[in-house]
Amino acid sequence: MLLLVAGLVWGSGCLTGCVGPAPGDSPLATATGSLPDASQELPLLASWSGDFPVAQLDLLPVGQRQSSVGYLGDMDAFAAVWPVLQPGQDLPEVDFVSQLVVFSRNVNFYNRTAIFKVTLKEGTAEVMAMETMSAMPIEDTVVMALAVIPRAGVRFITSGDERIAVP
């Protein structure tokens, strides 16, 4: 019982000598003792993955053909990539005014891949994908994963050490 009471007193911040929040502190900063992380996880509204011929990487937007991560920002770019990635499947509806399609693809080895998380921090989206591990070099085909995310607040996509501008 004594440990329970001590835990409540300690956890509530009611120790002798405590002072109130400094001007401008957020309630979360006061409660945790540190400032909140400004990053947020973006919802994945839809996602797909499939084989993509190396010979057709020129269908990706200029400046993103060598990147492991990038985006398709309009229906023309998406419509060019879709039938190659998902042959025989109907083109999904994507509202490119409010949404964006991000991609992740193999650049060194042929591995199955899927986008599992996208975080946004200070206008920069980071696409996180998981891959199987193989030692099969890329020859004719890579695996590409696509995901639809909200466009609001996304000004850049990170790809390694570079940032790709999102107009």
C-alpha positions in Angstrom: 0.0 0.0 0.0 2.8 2.4 0.9 4.4 1.8 -2.6 1.1 2.6 -4.2 0.8 5.9 -2.4 4.4 6.8 -3.1 3.9 6.0 -6.8 0.8 8.2 -6.9 2.6 11.1 -5.2 5.7 10.7 -7.4 3.7 10.3 -10.6 1.5 13.3 -10.0 4.5 15.7 -9.8 3.5 16.8 -6.2 7.0 16.5 -4.8 8.3 19.2 -2.4 10.1 21.9 -4.3 8.2 21.4 -7.6 7.3 24.5 -9.5 4.5 25.1 -12.0 5.0 25.1 -15.8 7.2 27.7 -17.4 5.4 30.2 -19.6 4.8 28.6 -23.0 5.2 25.0 -21.8 2.6 22.7 -23.3 0.6 20.5 -20.9 2.4 17.4 -22.4 5.8 18.9 -21.8 4.9 19.6 -18.2 3.5 16.1 -17.6 6.4 14.2 -19.3 9.3 16.6 -18.6 10.1 16.9 -22.3 8.7 18.4 -25.4 6.4 16.2 -27.5 7.7 14.7 -30.7 6.3 16.7 -33.6 6.2 13.7 -35.9 2.9 12.0 -36.7 2.0 8.8 -38.3 0.0 9.2 -41.5 -2.7 6.6 -42.3 -2.1 4.3 -45.1 -5.4 4.6 -47.0 -4.5 1.8 -49.5 -1.4 -0.2 -50.4 -0.2 -2.6 -53.0 3.0 -4.4 -54.0 4.2 -6.3 -57.0 6.9 -6.9 -59.5 8.0 -4.1 -61.8 10.3 -4.5 -64.8 13.6 -2.6 -64.6 13.1 -1.7 -68.3 10.0 0.4 -67.3 11.5 2.4 -64.4 11.4 5.3 -66.9 7.6 5.4 -66.1 8.5 6.8 -62.7 8.7 10.6 -62.4 11.9 12.3 -63.6 14.4 12.6 -60.7 12.9 9.6 -58.9 13.9 6.8 -61.3 17.1 5.9 -59.3 15.5 6.5 -55.9 14.4 3.8 -53.5 11.5 6.0 -52.3 9.4 8.6 -54.1 5.9 9.6 -55.0 3.3 9.7 -57.8 1.6 13.0 -57.5 -1.0 12.9 -60.2 -3.3 10.5 -62.0 -1.2 10.5 -65.2 1.9 9.2 -63.3 -0.2 6.7 -61.3 -2.0 5.5 -64.4 1.3 4.9 -66.2 2.8 2.8 -63.3 -0.4 0.9 -62.3 -0.9 -1.5 -65.2 2.8 -2.5 -65.1 2.7 -3.1 -61.3 -0.8 -4.7 -61.2 -1.5 -6.1 -64.7 -5.2 -6.8 -65.3 -6.4 -4.9 -62.2 -8.6 -1.9 -62.5 -7.0 1.5 -61.7 -8.0 2.4 -58.2 -9.6 5.8 -57.5 -7.1 8.2 -55.9 -8.1 11.9 -55.2 -4.8 13.5 -56.0 -6.0 16.9 -54.6 -6.1 15.5 -51.1 -4.0 12.3 -51.5 -0.6 11.2 -52.7 0.8 7.8 -53.7 4.2 7.1 -52.2 6.5 4.2 -53.4 9.3 2.1 -52.1 11.3 -0.2 -54.4 14.4 -2.4 -54.4 17.6 -0.8 -55.6 20.2 -3.5 -54.6 18.6 -6.9 -54.3 15.3 -8.4 -55.4 13.3 -8.6 -52.2 9.5 -8.7 -51.5 8.7 -5.3 -49.9 5.7 -3.6 -48.3 5.2 -0.1 -47.0 4.1 -0.4 -43.3 4.4 3.1 -42.0 4.7 6.7 -43.2 5.6 9.5 -40.7 5.4 13.2 -41.2 7.7 15.6 -39.3 8.1 19.3 -40.2 6.6 18.8 -43.7 8.9 15.8 -44.5 7.3 12.3 -45.0 9.5 9.3 -44.3 8.3 6.1 -45.9 9.2 2.9 -44.0 9.1 -0.4 -45.8 9.9 -3.9 -44.7 11.7 -6.3 -47.1 12.5 -10.0 -47.2 16.2 -10.7 -47.2 17.8 -12.3 -50.2 21.1 -12.2 -52.0 19.5 -12.2 -55.4 20.8 -9.3 -57.4 18.4 -7.2 -59.4 18.4 -8.3 -63.0 15.2 -7.7 -64.9 12.7 -7.0 -62.1 12.4 -5.1 -58.9 9.6 -5.2 -56.3 7.7 -2.0 -55.8 5.3 -1.1 -53.1 2.7 1.7 -53.3 0.7 3.4 -50.6 -1.9 6.1 -50.6 -1.5 8.8 -47.9 -3.1 12.1 -47.1 -1.3 15.0 -49.0 -2.0 17.7 -46.4 1.2 19.0 -44.9 3.6 16.9 -47.0 6.2 19.1 -48.6 9.0 16.6 -49.0 9.6 12.9 -49.2 12.9 11.6 -47.8 14.9 9.1 -49.9 18.2 8.3 -48.2 20.0 11.6 -47.7 18.0 13.6 -50.2 14.6 15.2 -49.9 12.2 15.1 -52.9 10.0 18.2 -53.2 6.3 17.6 -53.3 4.5 20.5 -55.0 
